Amino acid sequence: QVQLVESGGDWVRPGGSLRLSCAASQTIYSGYAMGWYRQAPGRERGLVATLRAGRDPTYAGSVQGRFTISRDNAKNAVYLQMNNLKPEDTAVYYCYVKTDAREYWGQGTRVTVSS
């Protein structure tokens, strides 16, 4: 059973930056996808970014060029650097891991972008 713990969510003004972190409770095979989804109030959960060994990262079109996903396999962690944040980025951000058997999800970290 993999447990994922996110951190780094906060309130920030438009144009600001945040870095989200997600730590897994055990070693995650580098070939498994790790990444981030988000859910804004009243909306469905949607992909933000995902990363797996040997492949280019995948980003939602709305964050392309502003967000960067990275991974530290030695620390079993995945990160999301978010720059030039916009009010529409306001959401709860969830870390996930997709193994051969199932997906694992964290509890989420809230990001609020407003002036």
Secondary structure in CASP SS format (residue, H / E / C, confidence):
PFRMAT SS
TARGET T0000
AUTHOR 0000-0000-0000
METHOD secondary structure of the structure
MODEL  1
Q C 1.00
V C 1.00
Q C 1.00
L E 1.00
V E 1.00
E E 1.00
S E 1.00
G C 1.00
G C 1.00
D C 1.00
W E 1.00
V E 1.00
R C 1.00
P C 1.00
G C 1.00
G C 1.00
S C 1.00
L E 1.00
R E 1.00
L E 1.00
S E 1.00
C E 1.00
A E 1.00
A E 1.00
S C 1.00
Q C 1.00
T C 1.00
I C 1.00
Y C 1.00
S C 1.00
G C 1.00
Y C 1.00
A E 1.00
M E 1.00
G E 1.00
W E 1.00
Y E 1.00
R E 1.00
Q E 1.00
A C 1.00
P C 1.00
G C 1.00
R C 1.00
E C 1.00
R C 1.00
G E 1.00
L E 1.00
V E 1.00
A E 1.00
T E 1.00
L E 1.00
R C 1.00
A C 1.00
G C 1.00
R C 1.00
D C 1.00
P C 1.00
T E 1.00
Y E 1.00
A C 1.00
G C 1.00
S C 1.00
V C 1.00
Q C 1.00
G C 1.00
R C 1.00
F E 1.00
T E 1.00
I E 1.00
S E 1.00
R E 1.00
D E 1.00
N C 1.00
A C 1.00
K C 1.00
N C 1.00
A E 1.00
V E 1.00
Y E 1.00
L E 1.00
Q E 1.00
M E 1.00
N C 1.00
N C 1.00
L C 1.00
K C 1.00
P H 1.00
E H 1.00
D H 1.00
T C 1.00
A E 1.00
V E 1.00
Y E 1.00
Y E 1.00
C E 1.00
Y E 1.00
V E 1.00
K E 1.00
T C 1.00
D C 1.00
A C 1.00
R C 1.00
E E 1.00
Y E 1.00
W E 1.00
G C 1.00
Q C 1.00
G C 1.00
T E 1.00
R E 1.00
V E 1.00
T E 1.00
V E 1.00
S C 1.00
S C 1.00
END
